[in-house]
Protein backbone atom coordinates (compact mmCIF):
# COMPACT_ATOMS: atom_id res chain seq x y z
CA UNK A 1 0.00 0.00 0.00
CA UNK A 2 1.03 3.57 -0.63
CA UNK A 3 -0.58 6.29 1.47
CA UNK A 4 -0.35 10.05 1.80
CA UNK A 5 -0.25 11.25 5.40
CA UNK A 6 -1.04 14.80 6.45
CA UNK A 7 0.28 14.89 9.99
CA UNK A 8 -0.02 17.65 12.56
CA UNK A 9 3.51 18.64 13.64
CA UNK A 10 4.03 20.88 16.64
CA UNK A 11 7.35 21.22 18.44
CA UNK A 12 5.88 21.97 21.86
CA UNK A 13 2.89 23.54 23.60
CA UNK A 14 4.18 27.07 22.99
CA UNK A 15 5.02 26.63 19.29
CA UNK A 16 2.71 27.06 16.33
CA UNK A 17 1.74 23.80 14.65
CA UNK A 18 0.87 22.91 11.09
CA UNK A 19 0.17 19.92 8.86
CA UNK A 20 3.12 18.31 7.09
CA UNK A 21 2.68 15.82 4.24
CA UNK A 22 4.51 12.48 4.16
CA UNK A 23 4.33 9.46 1.88
CA UNK A 24 4.05 6.02 3.48
CA UNK A 25 5.17 3.46 0.91
CA UNK A 26 5.36 -0.35 0.89
CA UNK A 27 2.91 -0.60 3.78
CA UNK A 28 1.48 -4.04 4.52
CA UNK A 29 -2.27 -4.22 5.10
CA UNK A 30 -1.52 -6.53 8.05
CA UNK A 31 0.29 -3.76 9.93
CA UNK A 32 -1.41 -1.91 12.75
CA UNK A 33 -1.72 1.84 12.34
CA UNK A 34 1.05 2.44 14.86
CA UNK A 35 3.33 -0.04 13.12
CA UNK A 36 2.77 1.95 9.94
CA UNK A 37 3.85 5.10 11.78
CA UNK A 38 6.91 3.24 13.06
CA UNK A 39 7.91 2.56 9.45
CA UNK A 40 7.39 6.23 8.55
CA UNK A 41 9.45 7.30 11.55
CA UNK A 42 12.31 4.95 10.65
CA UNK A 43 12.46 6.61 7.24
CA UNK A 44 12.41 10.09 8.82
CA UNK A 45 15.23 9.19 11.21
CA UNK A 46 17.33 7.87 8.34
CA UNK A 47 16.82 11.20 6.58
CA UNK A 48 17.93 13.07 9.72
CA UNK A 49 14.44 14.43 10.43
CA UNK A 50 12.54 14.36 13.71
CA UNK A 51 10.15 11.40 13.98
CA UNK A 52 6.43 11.91 14.48
CA UNK A 53 5.66 11.89 18.21
CA UNK A 54 2.68 9.83 19.33
CA UNK A 55 1.65 8.14 22.59
CA UNK A 56 1.72 4.36 22.82
CA UNK A 57 2.38 1.63 25.35
CA UNK A 58 0.73 -1.81 25.40
CA UNK A 59 -0.55 -1.65 21.80
CA UNK A 60 -3.26 -4.10 22.81
CA UNK A 61 -6.16 -1.68 23.15
CA UNK A 62 -6.36 -1.88 26.94
CA UNK A 63 -4.14 0.81 28.46
CA UNK A 64 -5.71 3.93 26.90
CA UNK A 65 -2.33 5.53 26.24
CA UNK A 66 -2.57 5.88 22.48
CA UNK A 67 -5.07 7.99 20.60
CA UNK A 68 -5.37 10.66 17.95
CA UNK A 69 -7.81 11.73 15.26
CA UNK A 70 -7.74 10.07 11.84
CA UNK A 71 -9.73 11.81 9.10
CA UNK A 72 -11.85 13.60 11.66
CA UNK A 73 -12.66 10.54 13.78
CA UNK A 74 -10.99 9.70 17.11
CA UNK A 75 -9.17 6.37 16.77
CA UNK A 76 -10.11 6.19 13.09
CA UNK A 77 -12.98 4.75 11.06
CA UNK A 78 -13.55 1.42 12.77
CA UNK A 79 -16.01 1.26 15.68
CA UNK A 80 -14.96 -0.08 19.09
CA UNK A 81 -11.31 -0.09 18.05
CA UNK A 82 -8.37 1.81 19.49
CA UNK A 83 -5.86 3.29 17.07
CA UNK A 84 -3.25 0.70 18.10
CA UNK A 85 -5.63 -2.10 17.14
CA UNK A 86 -6.65 -0.45 13.87
CA UNK A 87 -5.10 -2.32 10.93
CA UNK A 88 -4.12 -0.91 7.58
CA UNK A 89 -6.56 -3.23 5.81
CA UNK A 90 -9.20 -0.75 6.97
CA UNK A 91 -7.84 1.65 4.32
CA UNK A 92 -7.27 1.50 0.58
CA UNK A 93 -4.14 1.91 -1.48
CA UNK A 94 -3.73 5.57 -2.43
CA UNK A 95 -5.78 6.96 0.46
CA UNK A 96 -4.94 10.32 2.01
CA UNK A 97 -5.10 10.29 5.81
CA UNK A 98 -5.14 13.35 8.05
CA UNK A 99 -3.72 12.80 11.54
CA UNK A 100 -4.15 15.31 14.35
CA UNK A 101 -4.19 15.26 18.16
CA UNK A 102 -7.23 15.36 20.43
CA UNK A 103 -8.62 18.88 20.21
CA UNK A 104 -9.71 20.22 23.61
CA UNK A 105 -8.65 23.12 25.80
CA UNK A 106 -8.24 20.71 28.71
CA UNK A 107 -5.89 18.55 26.59
CA UNK A 108 -3.03 20.91 25.60
CA UNK A 109 -0.74 19.62 22.87
CA UNK A 110 2.63 18.46 24.17
CA UNK A 111 4.16 17.61 20.81
CA UNK A 112 2.77 16.50 17.44
CA UNK A 113 0.03 13.94 18.18
CA UNK A 114 0.64 13.85 21.94
CA UNK A 115 -1.60 15.76 24.34
CA UNK A 116 -1.43 16.22 28.10
CA UNK A 117 -4.29 14.19 29.61
CA UNK A 118 -3.31 15.00 33.17
CA UNK A 119 -6.77 16.50 33.67
CA UNK A 120 -8.16 12.97 33.74
CA UNK A 121 -5.69 12.00 36.46
CA UNK A 122 -6.70 14.98 38.57
CA UNK A 123 -10.38 14.09 38.20
CA UNK A 124 -9.65 10.56 39.43
CA UNK A 125 -7.60 11.96 42.31
CA UNK A 126 -10.59 14.09 43.31
CA UNK A 127 -12.62 11.04 44.23
CA UNK A 128 -12.38 8.10 41.86
CA UNK A 129 -11.31 5.65 44.53
CA UNK A 130 -12.44 3.91 47.72
CA UNK A 131 -10.65 5.16 50.82
CA UNK A 132 -12.02 2.71 53.39
CA UNK A 133 -9.72 -0.05 54.60
CA UNK A 134 -11.17 -3.32 53.29
CA UNK A 135 -8.29 -5.70 53.97
CA UNK A 136 -7.60 -8.61 51.68
CA UNK A 137 -9.76 -9.66 48.77
CA UNK A 138 -12.92 -11.46 49.84
CA UNK A 139 -14.44 -14.52 48.22
CA UNK A 140 -16.36 -13.71 45.06
CA UNK A 141 -19.74 -14.73 46.49
CA UNK A 142 -19.23 -13.24 49.95
CA UNK A 143 -21.07 -9.97 49.22
CA UNK A 144 -24.36 -10.43 47.34
CA UNK A 145 -24.63 -8.08 44.36
CA UNK A 146 -27.47 -8.09 41.87
CA UNK A 147 -26.37 -9.26 38.44
CA UNK A 148 -27.76 -6.08 36.88
CA UNK A 149 -25.55 -4.00 39.18
CA UNK A 150 -22.44 -6.12 38.63
CA UNK A 151 -22.94 -6.03 34.86
CA UNK A 152 -23.32 -2.23 34.88
CA UNK A 153 -20.25 -1.89 37.09
CA UNK A 154 -18.21 -3.99 34.67
CA UNK A 155 -19.50 -1.99 31.70
CA UNK A 156 -18.44 1.28 33.31
CA UNK A 157 -15.10 -0.11 34.50
CA UNK A 158 -14.25 -0.95 30.87
CA UNK A 159 -13.38 2.74 30.32
CA UNK A 160 -9.66 3.05 29.56
CA UNK A 161 -9.50 6.85 29.84
CA UNK A 162 -8.15 7.37 26.34
CA UNK A 163 -9.96 10.69 25.83
CA UNK A 164 -11.70 9.83 22.56
CA UNK A 165 -15.01 10.94 24.05
CA UNK A 166 -13.62 14.42 24.67
CA UNK A 167 -12.12 14.65 21.20
CA UNK A 168 -15.38 13.56 19.56
CA UNK A 169 -17.66 15.88 21.53
CA UNK A 170 -18.39 19.24 19.85
CA UNK A 171 -18.21 20.79 23.31
CA UNK A 172 -15.09 18.85 24.40
CA UNK A 173 -17.05 17.47 27.34
CA UNK A 174 -15.62 14.77 29.61
CA UNK A 175 -18.99 13.60 30.92
CA UNK A 176 -18.74 10.06 29.56
CA UNK A 177 -15.33 9.48 31.13
CA UNK A 178 -16.30 10.97 34.49
CA UNK A 179 -19.65 9.19 34.60
CA UNK A 180 -17.97 5.85 33.88
CA UNK A 181 -15.45 6.37 36.68
CA UNK A 182 -18.19 7.44 39.08
CA UNK A 183 -20.61 4.78 37.85
CA UNK A 184 -18.56 1.65 38.32
CA UNK A 185 -18.05 2.46 42.02
CA UNK A 186 -21.65 3.60 42.49
CA UNK A 187 -22.88 0.15 41.44
CA UNK A 188 -20.91 -1.69 44.13
CA UNK A 189 -21.37 -1.89 47.93
CA UNK A 190 -17.79 -0.76 48.54
CA UNK A 191 -18.50 2.51 46.78
CA UNK A 192 -21.59 3.51 48.72
CA UNK A 193 -20.11 5.30 51.78
CA UNK A 194 -18.47 8.01 49.63
CA UNK A 195 -20.90 7.92 46.73
CA UNK A 196 -22.37 11.41 47.12
CA UNK A 197 -19.07 13.10 47.97
CA UNK A 198 -17.42 11.32 45.04
CA UNK A 199 -19.97 12.61 42.53
CA UNK A 200 -19.75 16.17 43.80
CA UNK A 201 -15.94 16.26 43.99
CA UNK A 202 -15.24 14.67 40.61
CA UNK A 203 -17.77 16.82 38.76
CA UNK A 204 -16.33 19.93 40.42
CA UNK A 205 -12.82 18.94 39.32
CA UNK A 206 -14.06 18.23 35.80
CA UNK A 207 -15.50 21.76 35.62
CA UNK A 208 -12.30 23.23 37.06
CA UNK A 209 -10.24 21.55 34.32
CA UNK A 210 -12.12 23.48 31.63
CA UNK A 211 -14.03 20.69 29.90
CA UNK A 212 -17.22 21.66 28.09
CA UNK A 213 -20.77 20.76 29.03
CA UNK A 214 -22.81 17.85 27.68
CA UNK A 215 -25.61 18.69 25.24
CA UNK A 216 -26.50 15.10 24.34
CA UNK A 217 -24.92 14.94 20.88
CA UNK A 218 -24.00 11.30 21.48
CA UNK A 219 -20.65 11.57 19.69
CA UNK A 220 -18.88 10.39 22.84
CA UNK A 221 -20.66 7.05 22.85
CA UNK A 222 -20.08 6.59 19.11
CA UNK A 223 -16.33 7.24 19.46
CA UNK A 224 -15.73 5.21 22.62
CA UNK A 225 -13.60 2.14 21.80
CA UNK A 226 -15.12 0.32 24.77
CA UNK A 227 -18.75 1.18 23.92
CA UNK A 228 -19.46 3.00 27.20
CA UNK A 229 -23.12 4.02 27.09
CA UNK A 230 -24.50 7.50 27.69
CA UNK A 231 -26.88 6.17 30.34
CA UNK A 232 -24.01 6.52 32.81
CA UNK A 233 -24.14 10.28 32.29
CA UNK A 234 -27.77 10.26 33.42
CA UNK A 235 -26.86 8.20 36.47
CA UNK A 236 -24.04 10.58 37.32
CA UNK A 237 -26.31 13.61 36.98
CA UNK A 238 -28.82 12.00 39.35
CA UNK A 239 -26.10 11.34 41.92
CA UNK A 240 -24.77 14.88 41.53
CA UNK A 241 -28.20 16.40 42.18
CA UNK A 242 -28.66 14.20 45.25
CA UNK A 243 -25.16 15.11 46.44
CA UNK A 244 -25.87 18.83 46.04
CA UNK A 245 -29.10 18.56 48.04
CA UNK A 246 -27.39 16.50 50.73
CA UNK A 247 -24.55 18.99 50.99
CA UNK A 248 -27.04 21.85 51.31
CA UNK A 249 -28.86 20.08 54.14
CA UNK A 250 -25.61 19.37 55.96
CA UNK A 251 -24.59 23.00 55.65
CA UNK A 252 -27.97 24.17 56.98
CA UNK A 253 -27.76 21.81 59.97
CA UNK A 254 -24.20 22.95 60.66
CA UNK A 255 -25.14 26.61 60.59
CA UNK A 256 -28.16 25.97 62.80
CA UNK A 257 -26.04 24.13 65.33
CA UNK A 258 -23.42 26.87 65.35
CA UNK A 259 -26.08 29.48 66.03
Secondary structure, 3 states (H helix, E strand, C coil): CCEEEEEEECCCCCCCCEEEEEEECCCCCCCEHHHHHHHHHHHHHHCCCCCCCCCCCCCCCCCCCCCCEECCEECCCCCCCCHHHCEHHHCCCCCEEEEECCCCCCCCEEECCEECCHHHHHHHHCCCCCCCCCCCCCCCCCCCCCHHHHHHHHHHHCCCCCCHHHHHCCCCECHHHHHHHHHHHHCCHHHCCCHHHHHHHHHHHHHHCCCECCCCCCHHHHHCCCCCCCHHHHHHHHHHHHHHHHHHHHHHHHHHHHC
